[in-house]
Amino acid sequence: MMRAAARATAPALALAALSILCTIQAAHAQECSSWGRPGALLHSDGFDKDLSQWVAEYRAAPGSSITAAGGKLTMDLAGDATVWFKPRLSGDIQISYRRKMLMAGGANDRLSDLNQFWMASDPRNVNLFTRDGTFAQYDALSLYYMGMGGNTNTTTRFRKYDGKGQRVLLGDLADSEHLLLPNREYQIDIAVYQGCTRILVDGEPYFTYLDPEPLRSGHFGFRTTHSRQEISDFKVYQLIK
């Protein structure tokens, strides 16, 4: 009887936990009511020449490459990678770009992991760029993370890494409307404004968070594993009232 009761209550507990998480997300969204507007263009990259503004962390292997040409940053990878923007960002900013999962029968074509880090720093090292792309190597960083279509396109999640090894889950979407579509070009807009951060996908707010201990500066990085993607029209704006 006790085992049966435990089995019966487990789904109820899971549902209650999800309800609490949704309530917290809604409260945060209500508190982040103002996002300013784009002001000065601080940085941009049209990806016409090279990767001089970027640091690519990945294990070199046959069939894996990260290139910039013809207005596209192309990540064609058999394994893990992070591509960091070299300038450190700070203050109230908006990071915007277009990104597409390429699915055309290529060796690395896999519909999964349109991921990004922002406001990232290493509490133990002023030099952030010391890793080989392996995902677990980033666990001890301080940053915000959104993984769209992770786990073979079954989850879209938002986390804050606290710099002490905890990857705090702040949002979790698993419905088909928030997962990846092949060969669709997404407009991604990430805002950090007056203690809040949010991420828009094609104008829809996927996650919004009022951070009691906001990350006010750090690096931005494109993140993925075993996929082929194109990125274009990268811009960083100052946000003003």
Secondary structure as GFF3:
##gff-version 3
##sequence-region A 1 241
A	DSSP	alpha_helix	2	31	.	.	.	ID=ss1
A	DSSP	beta_strand	37	45	.	.	.	ID=ss2
A	DSSP	beta_strand	54	58	.	.	.	ID=ss3
A	DSSP	beta_strand	65	69	.	.	.	ID=ss4
A	DSSP	beta_strand	72	85	.	.	.	ID=ss5
A	DSSP	beta_strand	89	90	.	.	.	ID=ss6
A	DSSP	beta_strand	93	101	.	.	.	ID=ss7
A	DSSP	beta_strand	114	121	.	.	.	ID=ss8
A	DSSP	three_ten_helix	135	138	.	.	.	ID=ss9
A	DSSP	beta_strand	142	149	.	.	.	ID=ss10
A	DSSP	alpha_helix	150	153	.	.	.	ID=ss11
A	DSSP	beta_strand	155	162	.	.	.	ID=ss12
A	DSSP	beta_strand	167	173	.	.	.	ID=ss13
A	DSSP	three_ten_helix	176	178	.	.	.	ID=ss14
A	DSSP	beta_strand	185	193	.	.	.	ID=ss15
A	DSSP	beta_strand	196	201	.	.	.	ID=ss16
A	DSSP	beta_strand	204	210	.	.	.	ID=ss17
A	DSSP	beta_strand	217	240	.	.	.	ID=ss18
###
